[in-house]
Amino acid sequence: MKQTFEITARDTGSSARTGKVHTPHGIIETPAFAPVGSQGTIKALTHSQVRELGAQLMLVNAYHLYLRPGMEIIDRLHGLHAYAAWDFPLLSDSGGFQIYSMSPLAKVRREGVRFASHLDGTKIFLSPEDVVDIQLTLGTDIMMQLDTFVPYPAPRAKIKEAVELTTLWARRSRDHFLRRPTGQQLWGICQGGIHWDLRKQSIEQLAEVGFSGYALGGLGIGEPKSQFGEIVSRSCELLPEDKPRYLMGIGYVQDILQAVRMGVDLFDCVLPTRNARNGTLFTRQGKIVIKNKQYEMDPRPLDERCACPTCRNFSRAYLRHLYERNEISSAVLNTIHNLFFYLDIFRRIRQAIQINSLQDLFREFTDKININNIEDVTE
């Protein structure tokens, strides 16, 4: 297998490292954060704005794109990079989470998953091979295998079944992927919930199959923080050292900082962009709920130390006015700020690892950023 990942620096006080993931559309410098653009776009922003904020890649969702606009259109228009005019790395989620969360009547079998479209109820069957083919058609640089999991809390027997099925699908996905030579990468997804023996089994079996990278799935869905940290730490110790590690769907700053120190390289989450559209903004002093009346006459920027275009040009009072009037520009300006906030954290993390000052940076985060106030807003 062609080497697609290199480690460029290590932190002497932890397991954190910087690296480079080589893809056909460019290098991803890690640790990195992938903004979520399920439909092939980051909501409220143009591609050029996303790039100017420092995003190196975008996460898209195979499930959503398979349903709309559909593979025939994307294939005829030469793949998602050309279709969406995004000439940089793309990572595609297999859509497994969406299938199960949006369609409560989904039936999971060894052959694959049968479910009803959340759009019109159309019955659809997808095998692991089908999901590989969808992502090959999309042309994404990093593809994820189809996996299955059961949300926390769940009986151990159900989690064990999910691990075994995910491993079976991993082998089938890998075999099918290798039949079509491509510059794309296929990554495996480790499952097992908070049961370390099952998580260990999943990691060892997927490492035996062999992937270009490995993701930790099924975490951040309600399990105790202490168990979350233990599973991530022990998983990183066991995952192949020379492959990138991806912690799926984790967006709380406190969790990200903890996971980076454990050796995680890649993250994604809707938290910064979704919160922005709902008027919750992140600063070094904690979150700001911009609709609150206390900001009606506030002339200050959201964060006086932030260099994003929103903070350089607009006051809290004006941003509150836009949000209260439901102006489109509210979502734009809020998203610019929140995404810059996250990407700037990752820029500083990479720099700190390279000059061996990560502990100092984390101490600054703890002292100056009220990370416990960065909460998800999903309504």
C-alpha positions as CSV (number, residue, x, y, z in Angstrom):
1,M,0.0,0.0,0.0
2,K,1.3,3.4,-1.0
3,Q,2.4,5.5,2.0
4,T,0.0,8.5,2.3
5,F,0.8,9.8,5.8
6,E,4.0,11.1,7.3
7,I,4.6,12.3,10.9
8,T,6.5,15.6,10.9
9,A,6.8,16.5,14.6
10,R,6.1,15.0,18.1
11,D,5.3,16.6,21.4
12,T,7.7,15.4,24.1
13,G,5.1,15.8,26.9
14,S,2.3,13.8,25.3
15,S,1.4,11.6,22.3
16,A,0.4,14.6,20.1
17,R,2.0,14.7,16.7
18,T,1.8,16.8,13.5
19,G,1.7,15.1,10.2
20,K,0.8,15.3,6.5
21,V,-1.9,13.3,4.8
22,H,-1.1,13.2,1.0
23,T,-4.2,13.2,-1.2
24,P,-4.7,13.7,-5.0
25,H,-6.0,17.2,-4.3
26,G,-3.4,18.4,-1.9
27,I,-1.8,17.8,1.5
28,I,-3.8,18.0,4.8
29,E,-1.6,19.2,7.7
30,T,-2.6,17.5,10.9
31,P,-4.0,17.9,13.5
32,A,-6.8,19.1,11.3
33,F,-10.5,20.0,11.5
34,A,-12.9,19.2,8.7
35,P,-15.9,21.5,8.4
36,V,-19.0,19.6,7.6
37,G,-20.6,20.3,4.2
38,S,-22.9,17.3,3.9
39,Q,-24.4,18.5,0.6
40,G,-21.1,19.5,-0.9
41,T,-21.1,23.0,0.7
42,I,-20.6,24.7,4.0
43,K,-23.9,26.3,4.9
44,A,-23.9,30.1,4.6
45,L,-20.4,30.3,3.0
46,T,-18.9,30.2,-0.4
47,H,-15.9,27.9,-1.1
48,S,-13.5,30.8,-1.3
49,Q,-14.6,32.0,2.1
50,V,-14.1,28.6,3.6
51,R,-10.6,28.4,2.1
52,E,-9.7,31.9,3.3
53,L,-10.6,31.0,6.8
54,G,-8.0,28.2,6.6
55,A,-10.0,25.0,6.0
56,Q,-7.8,22.4,4.3
57,L,-10.6,19.9,3.5
58,M,-14.4,19.5,3.6
59,L,-16.4,16.6,4.8
60,V,-19.3,15.6,2.6
61,N,-21.9,12.9,3.1
62,A,-22.3,10.0,0.7
63,Y,-25.9,9.3,1.9
64,H,-27.2,12.8,1.2
65,L,-25.4,13.1,-2.2
66,Y,-26.6,9.7,-3.3
67,L,-30.2,10.8,-2.8
68,R,-29.7,14.3,-4.2
69,P,-28.5,15.1,-6.8
70,G,-27.8,11.5,-7.3
71,M,-24.8,9.6,-8.7
72,E,-25.8,9.9,-12.4
73,I,-25.6,13.6,-12.3
74,I,-22.3,13.7,-10.4
75,D,-20.8,11.1,-12.6
76,R,-21.8,12.8,-15.8
77,L,-20.3,16.1,-14.5
78,H,-17.0,14.4,-13.7
79,G,-17.1,13.8,-10.0
80,L,-17.8,16.0,-7.0
81,H,-14.7,18.1,-7.2
82,A,-15.7,19.3,-10.6
83,Y,-19.4,19.4,-9.9
84,A,-18.9,21.6,-6.7
85,A,-15.9,23.5,-8.0
86,W,-13.9,22.5,-5.0
87,D,-10.3,21.7,-6.0
88,F,-9.0,20.7,-2.6
89,P,-9.3,17.5,-0.4
90,L,-12.7,16.0,0.2
91,L,-13.5,13.4,2.9
92,S,-16.8,11.5,2.5
93,D,-18.6,9.9,5.4
94,S,-20.2,6.6,4.3
95,G,-23.6,7.8,5.5
96,G,-24.1,4.9,8.0
97,F,-25.0,7.3,10.8
98,Q,-27.6,9.1,8.7
99,I,-29.2,5.9,7.5
100,Y,-29.8,4.7,11.1
101,S,-30.7,8.0,12.6
102,M,-33.0,9.3,9.9
103,S,-34.7,6.0,9.2
104,P,-35.8,4.2,12.3
105,L,-37.1,1.3,10.2
106,A,-33.6,0.6,8.8
107,K,-33.0,-3.2,8.6
108,V,-29.3,-4.2,9.1
109,R,-28.3,-7.5,7.7
110,R,-25.0,-9.2,6.8
111,E,-25.6,-8.3,3.2
112,G,-26.0,-4.6,3.9
113,V,-28.7,-2.2,5.1
114,R,-32.2,-1.7,3.8
115,F,-33.9,1.6,4.7
116,A,-36.5,4.2,3.6
117,S,-35.3,7.5,2.2
118,H,-36.0,10.3,4.6
119,L,-37.1,12.4,1.5
120,D,-39.9,10.4,0.1
121,G,-39.9,7.0,1.8
122,T,-38.4,5.1,-1.2
123,K,-37.1,1.7,-0.2
124,I,-33.3,1.5,-0.7
125,F,-30.8,-1.3,-0.2
126,L,-27.1,-0.6,0.1
127,S,-24.3,-3.1,0.5
128,P,-20.8,-2.2,1.7
129,E,-19.7,-2.6,-2.0
130,D,-22.4,-0.2,-3.1
131,V,-21.2,2.5,-0.6
132,V,-17.6,2.1,-2.0
133,D,-19.0,2.5,-5.5
134,I,-20.9,5.7,-4.5
135,Q,-17.7,7.2,-3.0
136,L,-15.6,6.2,-6.0
137,T,-18.1,8.0,-8.2
138,L,-18.0,11.1,-5.9
139,G,-14.2,11.0,-6.3
140,T,-13.5,12.0,-2.8
141,D,-9.9,11.8,-1.6
142,I,-10.7,10.0,1.6
143,M,-13.6,7.4,1.7
144,M,-15.1,5.7,4.8
145,Q,-16.3,2.2,4.9
146,L,-19.9,1.4,5.7
147,D,-20.1,0.6,9.4
148,T,-22.8,0.0,11.9
149,F,-23.2,0.9,15.6
150,V,-25.8,1.0,18.4
151,P,-26.1,4.2,20.4
152,Y,-25.1,4.5,24.0
153,P,-26.4,2.9,26.2
154,A,-26.9,-0.5,24.6
155,P,-26.6,-4.2,25.6
156,R,-23.1,-5.6,25.2
157,A,-24.4,-8.3,22.9
158,K,-25.8,-5.7,20.5
159,I,-22.5,-3.8,20.5
160,K,-20.6,-7.1,19.9
161,E,-22.8,-7.8,16.9
162,A,-22.1,-4.3,15.5
163,V,-18.4,-4.9,15.8
164,E,-18.5,-8.2,14.0
165,L,-20.6,-6.8,11.2
166,T,-18.5,-3.7,10.8
167,T,-15.4,-5.9,10.5
168,L,-17.2,-8.1,7.9
169,W,-18.1,-5.0,5.9
170,A,-14.6,-3.7,6.3
171,R,-13.2,-6.7,4.6
172,R,-15.7,-6.6,1.8
173,S,-15.2,-2.9,1.3
174,R,-11.5,-3.3,1.1
175,D,-11.7,-6.2,-1.3
176,H,-14.1,-4.3,-3.6
177,F,-12.0,-1.1,-3.4
178,L,-8.8,-2.9,-4.5
179,R,-10.5,-4.1,-7.7
180,R,-10.6,-0.5,-9.0
181,P,-7.2,1.2,-8.9
182,T,-7.6,4.8,-7.8
183,G,-5.7,7.5,-6.0
184,Q,-8.4,7.7,-3.4
185,Q,-7.9,6.3,0.1
186,L,-10.3,4.0,2.0
187,W,-10.3,4.3,5.8
188,G,-11.7,1.8,8.3
189,I,-14.0,2.7,11.2
190,C,-13.4,1.0,14.6
191,Q,-16.5,0.4,16.8
192,G,-17.0,-1.2,20.2
193,G,-18.7,1.5,22.3
194,I,-17.1,1.9,25.7
195,H,-16.3,-1.8,26.0
196,W,-12.5,-1.9,25.7
197,D,-12.3,-5.6,24.8
198,L,-14.7,-5.1,21.9
199,R,-13.0,-1.9,20.8
200,K,-9.6,-3.7,20.9
201,Q,-11.0,-6.5,18.9
202,S,-12.3,-4.1,16.3
203,I,-9.0,-2.2,16.0
204,E,-7.0,-5.4,15.7
205,Q,-9.2,-6.8,13.1
206,L,-9.3,-3.7,11.0
207,A,-5.6,-3.2,11.2
208,E,-5.3,-6.8,9.9
209,V,-7.5,-5.9,6.9
210,G,-5.3,-2.8,6.2
211,F,-6.5,0.7,5.5
212,S,-4.9,4.0,4.7
213,G,-6.3,5.5,7.9
214,Y,-8.5,4.6,10.9
215,A,-11.4,6.3,12.5
216,L,-12.9,5.9,15.9
217,G,-16.7,5.8,15.6
218,G,-19.6,5.5,18.0
219,L,-18.2,7.9,20.6
220,G,-19.5,11.3,21.8
221,I,-23.0,10.1,22.0
222,G,-23.7,10.2,25.7
223,E,-21.1,8.0,27.3
224,P,-19.4,9.4,30.5
225,K,-16.5,11.7,29.7
226,S,-14.1,9.6,31.8
227,Q,-14.9,6.5,29.7
228,F,-14.7,8.5,26.5
229,G,-11.2,9.6,27.4
230,E,-10.0,6.2,28.4
231,I,-11.3,4.6,25.1
232,V,-9.7,7.3,22.9
233,S,-6.4,7.0,24.8
234,R,-6.1,3.2,24.7
235,S,-7.3,3.1,21.1
236,C,-4.6,5.5,20.0
237,E,-2.0,3.4,21.7
238,L,-3.2,0.4,19.7
239,L,-3.9,1.9,16.3
240,P,-1.1,1.7,13.8
241,E,1.5,4.4,14.5
242,D,2.1,5.2,10.8
243,K,-1.5,5.8,9.9
244,P,-3.7,8.9,10.6
245,R,-6.3,8.6,13.4
246,Y,-9.7,10.2,12.9
247,L,-12.1,10.9,15.8
248,M,-15.5,11.1,14.1
249,G,-18.1,13.8,15.0
250,I,-16.3,15.2,18.1
251,G,-16.5,19.0,18.3
252,Y,-16.3,20.1,21.9
253,V,-13.1,22.0,22.4
254,Q,-12.3,20.3,25.6
255,D,-12.6,16.9,24.0
256,I,-10.5,18.0,21.0
257,L,-7.7,19.2,23.2
258,Q,-7.7,16.0,25.2
259,A,-7.8,13.8,22.1
260,V,-4.9,15.7,20.4
261,R,-2.7,15.0,23.3
262,M,-3.6,11.3,23.0
263,G,-2.5,11.2,19.3
264,V,-5.7,11.9,17.3
265,D,-5.0,13.6,13.9
266,L,-8.3,14.5,12.4
267,F,-11.7,15.8,13.6
268,D,-15.0,16.8,12.2
269,C,-18.2,18.3,13.6
270,V,-21.2,20.4,12.7
271,L,-20.9,22.3,16.1
272,P,-19.2,25.5,14.9
273,T,-21.4,26.0,11.8
274,R,-24.7,24.9,13.3
275,N,-24.2,26.9,16.4
276,A,-23.4,30.0,14.3
277,R,-26.7,29.7,12.4
278,N,-28.5,29.5,15.8
279,G,-26.8,32.6,17.1
280,T,-24.3,30.9,19.5
281,L,-20.8,32.3,19.0
282,F,-17.5,31.1,20.5
283,T,-14.9,33.4,22.0
284,R,-11.8,33.1,24.2
285,Q,-14.1,34.2,27.1
286,G,-16.8,31.6,26.5
287,K,-19.9,31.5,24.4
288,I,-22.1,34.5,23.4
289,V,-25.8,34.0,22.6
290,I,-26.1,37.0,20.4
291,K,-29.9,37.3,20.6
292,N,-29.7,38.2,24.3
293,K,-30.8,41.8,25.0
294,Q,-27.5,42.6,26.8
295,Y,-25.8,43.0,23.4
296,E,-28.3,45.4,21.9
297,M,-26.1,48.4,22.6
298,D,-22.7,46.6,22.8
299,P,-20.1,48.3,20.5
300,R,-17.4,45.7,21.0
301,P,-16.5,42.9,18.5
302,L,-17.4,39.4,19.5
303,D,-13.8,38.7,20.5
304,E,-11.3,41.6,20.7
305,R,-8.4,39.3,20.1
306,C,-10.0,37.6,17.1
307,A,-8.7,38.4,13.6
308,C,-11.7,37.1,11.6
309,P,-13.5,39.5,9.2
310,T,-16.6,39.5,11.4
311,C,-14.7,40.7,14.5
312,R,-12.6,43.2,12.5
313,N,-15.6,44.9,11.1
314,F,-18.8,44.4,13.1
315,S,-20.1,45.0,16.6
316,R,-22.1,42.7,18.8
317,A,-25.0,45.2,18.6
318,Y,-25.1,45.0,14.8
319,L,-24.7,41.2,14.8
320,R,-27.6,41.0,17.2
321,H,-29.7,43.2,15.0
322,L,-29.0,41.0,12.0
323,Y,-29.9,37.8,13.9
324,E,-33.1,39.4,15.3
325,R,-34.2,40.4,11.8
326,N,-33.4,36.9,10.5
327,E,-31.1,38.4,7.8
328,I,-29.1,36.0,5.6
329,S,-26.0,38.0,6.5
330,S,-26.4,36.9,10.1
331,A,-25.7,33.3,9.3
332,V,-22.8,34.3,7.0
333,L,-21.0,36.5,9.5
334,N,-21.7,34.2,12.5
335,T,-20.4,31.2,10.5
336,I,-17.3,33.1,9.5
337,H,-16.5,33.8,13.1
338,N,-17.2,30.4,14.5
339,L,-15.3,28.5,11.8
340,F,-12.3,30.9,12.1
341,F,-12.4,30.3,15.8
342,Y,-12.1,26.5,15.4
343,L,-9.6,26.6,12.6
344,D,-7.4,29.0,14.5
345,I,-7.3,26.7,17.4
346,F,-6.0,24.0,15.1
347,R,-3.4,26.3,13.6
348,R,-2.1,27.1,17.1
349,I,-2.1,23.4,18.1
350,R,0.0,22.5,15.0
351,Q,2.4,25.3,15.7
352,A,2.7,24.4,19.4
353,I,3.5,20.8,18.7
354,Q,6.2,21.8,16.2
355,I,8.0,24.1,18.7
356,N,7.2,21.7,21.7
357,S,5.1,24.2,23.6
358,L,1.8,22.3,23.6
359,Q,1.5,22.2,27.3
360,D,1.8,26.0,27.5
361,L,-0.9,26.3,24.8
362,F,-3.3,24.0,26.6
363,R,-2.7,25.9,29.9
364,E,-3.6,29.1,28.0
365,F,-6.8,27.5,26.7
366,T,-7.8,26.3,30.2
367,D,-7.1,29.7,31.7
368,K,-8.5,32.0,29.1
369,I,-11.1,30.1,27.2
370,N,-14.1,28.9,29.2
371,I,-14.2,25.7,27.3
372,N,-17.0,24.3,29.4
373,N,-19.2,27.1,28.0
374,I,-18.8,26.0,24.4
375,E,-21.9,23.9,24.2
376,D,-23.9,22.5,21.3
377,V,-27.1,24.1,20.1
378,T,-29.0,21.9,17.8
379,E,-32.5,23.3,17.8
